[in-house]
């Protein structure tokens, strides 16, 4: 199964594979996972308050996002995962 080529912000599982804008106001991320990455790949985003968050893929394994709480949106994905996909679980 091929990975998606565009971001998907529908439902409660958001898939992030490209740079761009998450066009929603504040939202709550209950967790997530980044799978399929390659060592030293970077995923980063900047919230509406200007805070930047960076994640670097490890040599082996995956990245698991714990409860991230409320994120101030809209959010700009500044570095998309070059390999794999990030999935965030959204609380509604």
Beta strands, then each sheet from edge to edge (+ up, - down):
strand 1: 13-16
strand 2: 20-22
strand 3: 27-35
strand 4: 42-46
strand 5: 52-56
strand 6: 63-65
strand 7: 69-71
strand 8: 75-79
strand 9: 85-91
sheet 1: 1+ 9- 3+ 6-
sheet 2: 1+ 9- 3+ 7-
sheet 3: 2+ 8- 4+ 5-
end
